[in-house]
Amino acid sequence: MKTVYTCFCTDVIHDGHLNILREAGKLGKVIVGCLSDAALIRYNKFPTVSQEERVKMYRSLPGVEQVVIQEKMHYDDVISLIHPDYVVHGDNWKNGPESAIRAHVQKLLEKYGGELIDIPYTYNEQVRKIDLQLREKLAMPEFRRKRLRQLISMTPVVKAMEAHSGLTGLIVEKTVVEHEGKLDQFDAMWISSLCDSTAKGKPDIELVDMTSRFRTIDDITEVTTKPIIFDGDTGGLTEHFVYTVRSLEKMGVSAVIIEDKKGLKKNSLFGTEVKQTQATIEEFSEKIAAGKKAQLTDDFMIIARIESLILEQGMEDALTRAKAFVKAGADGIMIHSRKKDPAEILEFCDKFRESDSTTPIVVVPSSFNVITEEELAQHGVNIVIYANQLTRSAFPAMKQTAEDILRYHRAKEVDDRLMSIKEIITLIDEI
């Protein structure tokens, strides 16, 4: 009897999946692959049910003979193991980044005479409704809030990109690329104080109040599902910080990062060029402990950002602070540097990991941008934040467009390099 293989990565079965199983059953014995959690978060979306639950669900479907775990999104593991006569998939993978997976599968099958069957994708109101319900579930605060901790445990390094509006949130949410045969996407969003202030035309000195910054979170959470890391600057007064923690938790934010400075905020990139005052270990530890005491769930994370290297206080000061802040309750440590050489960041990570193998380390490679995520992960880094790249890429383009329209007194010269409004609005989902 012929062997037929299809891979599922869904949390809910609908008419489209059942149709694939019916068509597959006409060809032979059906084996269903359950795409692993680790592959799923790179390929498609975050699972709302566990891998074990998905396996159990797939086994219960009519016509399914066997369920296996598919660890590789490109099917290499299952095809080499099963050698199916047919691989069956919906035809929606013919276009976009997923087409690279389809092409790879076809090559694997051609090596031994296997055949790829594309089944017309099922579009109907029930399928649309289920897809919408899954997206809404992922966006709910209780699901979104815990996802950062889950990602840290599931992937070698969590990639976060800054977002400062609903539209930039959608860019982070929906950007998927195929590179060297692999699909990749961002895991989380960083709501930066700098970028939020800049988008509002205000200086980055904590001038934009929390009420306004919470509105930015609302704009982003309304249209996205990925976990959010919030830039809390210094956290403000301890008495105020506890309320910030409660508010962020309620909104479904996964983590807040606060820096161990006090007084009027100045951007860290100025380093010692401007007067910046670092809080004492005792002062900052008290703020962390108060925030942890105020939070109501185990999901939310308070991450301590250490400015010792920025303010040239030395490696030992940074390490002493890191240990003290973890003892005070910090769920992670962010170490920052404005040097172009990542050597001091790697030295900190290596030394911190000698005594602490579990507390997550966060880095923001804005200045030391030559190092890769993989290299950082090898030194114990868990989260990499791209803190301002969308803002920095947008402004030169907008400025050039404004100048050219003034120069030529028409828009023709700029239109060729602009994205069409039709392309932009396809990012926005209709209910």
C-alpha positions in Angstrom: 0.0 0.0 0.0 1.3 3.5 -0.9 2.3 5.8 1.9 1.0 9.4 2.0 2.5 12.1 4.3 1.0 15.5 5.3 2.2 17.9 7.9 -0.1 19.8 10.2 0.9 22.9 12.3 -2.6 23.8 13.5 -4.2 24.0 16.9 -7.7 23.7 15.6 -8.9 21.3 12.9 -11.3 22.8 10.2 -12.8 21.8 6.9 -9.5 22.5 5.0 -7.5 19.9 7.1 -10.3 17.3 6.8 -10.3 17.8 3.0 -6.6 17.2 2.9 -7.0 14.0 4.9 -9.9 12.8 2.6 -7.8 13.5 -0.6 -4.7 11.9 1.0 -6.7 8.8 2.0 -7.6 8.2 -1.6 -3.9 7.7 -2.4 -2.9 5.3 0.4 -2.0 5.0 4.1 -2.0 8.4 5.7 0.8 9.5 8.1 0.4 13.0 9.7 3.4 15.0 10.8 3.1 17.3 13.8 5.4 20.2 13.3 7.4 20.6 16.5 7.1 23.7 18.7 10.7 24.8 17.9 10.0 24.6 14.2 6.5 26.1 14.5 7.7 29.4 16.0 10.1 29.9 13.1 7.7 28.8 10.4 4.2 29.9 11.2 2.9 31.1 14.5 3.1 30.4 18.2 1.2 27.3 19.3 -1.8 27.9 21.7 -1.8 24.2 22.7 1.2 21.9 23.6 2.9 19.6 21.1 1.6 16.6 23.0 -2.0 17.9 22.7 -1.6 18.5 19.0 -0.3 14.9 18.5 -3.3 13.5 20.4 -5.7 15.7 18.4 -4.2 14.5 15.0 -4.3 10.8 16.1 -8.1 11.1 16.7 -8.8 12.3 13.1 -10.5 9.9 10.7 -8.2 8.1 8.3 -5.0 8.9 10.1 -2.8 5.7 10.5 0.1 7.3 12.3 1.4 10.6 13.8 5.1 11.5 13.9 6.9 14.6 15.1 8.4 16.7 12.3 11.4 18.5 13.7 12.6 20.1 10.5 10.4 22.6 8.7 11.9 21.5 5.4 10.8 17.9 5.9 14.3 16.4 5.6 13.9 14.3 8.8 10.5 12.7 8.0 11.2 12.1 4.3 14.5 10.4 5.0 12.8 8.2 7.6 9.4 7.5 5.9 10.2 7.8 2.2 6.5 8.6 1.5 5.2 7.9 -2.0 3.2 11.1 -1.8 3.5 14.3 0.2 0.2 16.2 0.3 -0.2 19.9 1.2 -2.6 22.8 0.6 -1.6 24.8 -2.5 -1.2 28.0 -0.4 2.5 27.2 -0.1 3.1 27.8 -3.8 3.6 31.5 -3.2 5.5 33.6 -0.6 8.4 32.5 1.6 6.8 29.0 2.0 7.4 28.3 -1.7 11.1 27.6 -0.7 9.9 24.8 1.5 7.8 23.4 -1.3 10.7 23.5 -3.7 12.9 21.7 -1.2 10.4 19.0 -0.6 10.0 18.4 -4.3 13.7 17.9 -4.7 13.8 15.4 -1.9 10.9 13.4 -3.4 12.4 13.5 -6.9 15.5 11.7 -5.6 13.5 8.4 -5.2 10.5 9.0 -7.4 8.1 10.4 -4.8 5.3 12.8 -5.8 4.1 16.1 -4.5 0.3 16.7 -4.5 -1.0 20.2 -4.0 -4.6 20.3 -2.8 -6.7 23.5 -3.4 -6.7 25.5 -0.2 -10.1 25.7 1.4 -11.5 29.2 1.8 -14.9 29.5 3.5 -16.5 31.3 6.3 -15.9 28.6 8.9 -12.1 28.5 8.1 -11.9 32.3 8.2 -13.7 32.3 11.5 -11.4 29.7 13.1 -8.3 31.6 11.8 -9.7 34.8 13.4 -10.4 33.0 16.7 -6.9 31.6 16.9 -5.4 35.1 16.2 -7.6 36.6 18.8 -6.7 33.9 21.3 -3.0 34.6 20.8 -3.6 38.4 21.3 -5.4 37.9 24.7 -3.4 39.3 27.6 -3.2 36.0 29.5 -1.8 34.2 26.5 0.5 37.0 25.2 1.9 37.8 28.6 3.4 34.3 29.3 4.8 33.8 25.8 8.2 35.5 26.4 9.1 33.0 29.1 7.9 30.2 26.8 10.1 31.4 24.0 13.2 31.7 26.1 12.7 28.0 27.0 12.0 26.9 23.4 14.5 28.8 21.2 18.3 29.5 21.4 17.8 33.2 21.2 14.6 35.4 21.2 14.7 38.1 18.5 12.8 41.3 19.3 12.3 44.3 17.0 11.2 47.7 18.0 7.6 48.9 17.2 6.2 52.3 17.9 2.8 52.2 16.2 0.1 49.8 15.0 1.7 49.7 11.5 5.2 49.1 12.7 3.8 46.4 15.0 2.2 44.7 12.0 5.6 44.9 10.1 7.2 43.0 13.1 4.3 40.6 13.3 4.0 39.6 9.7 7.6 39.8 8.3 8.8 36.3 7.3 11.8 35.8 5.2 13.4 32.8 3.4 17.2 32.7 3.6 19.5 29.9 2.7 16.6 27.5 2.7 15.2 28.5 6.1 12.2 30.6 7.1 12.6 33.1 10.0 10.6 35.8 11.7 10.8 38.0 14.8 9.7 36.5 18.2 8.8 39.6 20.1 8.3 43.4 20.0 10.3 46.1 21.9 8.4 49.3 22.7 11.2 51.7 23.1 11.0 54.9 25.0 13.4 56.5 22.5 11.3 55.5 19.4 8.0 56.2 21.1 9.2 59.7 22.1 10.7 60.3 18.6 7.5 59.3 16.9 5.7 62.0 19.0 8.4 64.6 18.2 9.5 64.7 21.9 13.0 64.4 23.4 13.9 61.1 25.0 14.0 62.4 28.7 10.9 60.6 30.0 8.8 63.6 28.9 6.2 61.3 27.3 4.1 60.2 30.3 3.1 56.6 31.0 -0.6 57.2 30.0 0.6 58.2 26.5 3.0 55.3 26.3 0.3 52.9 27.3 -1.8 54.2 24.4 1.1 53.1 22.1 0.9 49.6 23.7 -2.9 49.6 23.1 -2.4 50.5 19.4 0.0 47.7 19.0 -1.8 45.0 21.0 -5.1 45.6 19.1 -3.5 44.4 15.8 -0.7 42.0 16.8 -0.1 38.8 18.8 3.6 38.7 19.5 4.9 39.2 23.1 5.9 42.7 24.1 9.0 43.9 26.0 8.4 47.4 27.4 11.2 50.0 27.8 10.5 51.4 31.3 13.4 53.8 31.4 14.4 54.2 35.1 11.0 53.0 36.3 10.5 56.4 38.0 9.8 56.5 41.7 9.5 53.2 43.4 6.0 54.2 44.5 5.0 54.8 40.8 6.8 51.8 39.4 4.5 49.3 41.3 1.5 50.8 39.5 3.3 50.6 36.2 4.0 46.9 36.8 0.3 46.2 37.5 -0.8 48.2 34.4 1.6 46.4 32.1 0.6 43.0 33.5 -3.1 43.8 32.9 -2.4 44.8 29.3 -0.6 41.5 28.5 2.9 42.9 28.3 5.5 40.2 28.9 8.4 42.2 30.5 9.5 45.6 31.5 13.2 46.6 31.4 14.3 49.3 33.8 17.8 50.9 34.0 19.8 51.5 37.2 20.0 55.3 36.8 18.1 58.1 38.5 17.4 61.8 38.0 16.7 63.3 34.6 17.0 60.6 31.9 19.7 61.0 29.2 20.0 58.5 26.4 22.7 55.9 27.2 24.4 56.5 23.8 25.7 59.8 25.3 27.7 57.8 27.9 29.8 60.0 30.0 29.4 63.0 27.6 26.5 64.1 29.7 25.9 63.9 33.4 24.1 60.7 34.3 23.7 59.4 37.8 23.7 55.7 38.5 21.4 54.5 41.3 23.0 52.7 44.2 22.7 48.9 44.3 20.5 49.3 47.4 18.1 51.8 45.7 17.7 49.9 42.6 17.3 46.5 44.4 14.5 48.1 46.4 12.7 49.1 43.3 13.0 45.7 41.7 11.8 44.0 44.9 8.8 46.4 45.1 7.9 45.7 41.5 8.0 41.9 42.0 5.9 42.2 45.2 3.3 44.2 43.2 2.9 41.8 40.3 0.0 39.3 40.4 1.1 36.6 37.9 4.2 34.5 37.5 4.4 35.3 33.8 5.5 38.9 34.0 9.2 39.7 34.0 11.1 42.6 35.5 14.5 42.9 33.8 17.3 45.0 35.3 19.4 47.0 32.8 22.9 47.7 34.0 24.6 50.9 32.9 28.0 50.3 34.5 29.8 49.7 31.1 28.1 52.7 29.6 29.2 54.9 32.5 32.7 53.4 32.6 32.3 52.0 36.1 34.1 48.8 35.2 33.3 45.1 34.7 33.4 44.2 38.4 30.8 46.9 39.2 28.5 45.5 36.4 28.9 41.9 37.7 28.3 42.9 41.3 25.2 44.8 40.4 23.9 41.8 38.2 24.2 39.4 41.1 22.6 41.8 43.6 19.7 42.6 41.2 19.0 38.9 40.6 19.0 38.4 44.4 16.4 41.2 44.7 14.1 39.4 42.3 15.1 40.5 38.7 13.9 38.0 36.1 16.7 38.9 33.7 19.7 41.1 33.2 20.3 43.5 30.3 23.9 44.5 29.9 24.5 47.6 27.6 27.6 49.0 25.9 28.2 51.7 23.3 31.4 50.3 22.0 31.6 49.0 18.5 33.6 46.0 19.6 31.4 43.4 21.5 34.3 42.2 23.6 33.2 43.7 26.9 29.7 42.5 26.4 30.9 38.9 25.8 33.3 39.2 28.8 30.4 40.1 31.0 28.2 37.3 29.7 30.9 34.7 30.2 31.7 35.8 33.7 28.0 36.1 34.7 27.4 32.6 33.4 30.2 31.2 35.5 28.0 31.8 38.6 24.5 32.0 37.1 23.5 29.6 34.3 19.8 30.3 34.2 18.9 34.0 34.6 18.2 35.3 31.1 20.6 37.8 29.6 19.4 40.6 27.2 21.6 42.6 24.9 20.9 45.4 22.4 23.6 45.3 19.7 23.0 48.8 18.3 26.6 49.9 18.4 28.3 46.4 18.4 26.3 45.4 15.3 28.8 43.1 13.7 28.1 40.2 16.0 25.4 37.6 15.1 22.6 36.3 17.2 24.2 32.8 17.1 27.5 34.1 18.4 25.7 36.0 21.2 23.8 32.8 22.1 27.0 30.9 22.4 28.0 33.3 25.2 24.7 32.7 27.1 22.6 35.5 25.6 18.8 34.7 25.6 17.2 37.9 24.1 18.5 40.2 21.4 16.7 43.5 20.9 16.9 45.5 17.7 16.0 48.7 19.5 15.6 51.4 16.9 16.2 50.1 13.4 12.7 50.6 12.0 12.6 54.2 13.2 16.1 54.9 11.8 15.2 53.4 8.4 12.0 55.3 8.0 13.2 58.8 8.7 15.9 59.1 5.9 13.4 57.7 3.4 10.6 60.2 4.4 13.0 63.1 4.5 14.3 62.3 1.0 10.8 62.0 -0.3 9.8 65.4 1.2 12.9 67.1 -0.3 12.3 65.6 -3.8 8.6 66.7 -3.9 9.7 70.2 -3.0 12.5 70.1 -5.6 10.4 68.9 -8.5 7.0 70.3 -7.5 5.4 67.0 -8.2 5.4 63.4 -6.9 6.4 61.5 -10.1 10.1 61.4 -9.3 9.5 59.7 -5.9 6.8 57.2 -6.8 9.1 54.5 -8.2 10.7 54.0 -4.8 7.5 54.1 -2.8 5.3 51.1 -1.8 1.8 51.3 -3.1 -1.0 52.1 -0.7 -2.6 48.8 -1.8 0.5 46.9 -0.6 0.5 48.7 2.7 -3.2 48.1 3.5 -2.8 44.4 2.8 -0.9 44.3 6.1 -4.1 45.4 7.9 -6.5 42.6 8.6 -10.2 43.1 8.1 -12.6 41.5 10.6 
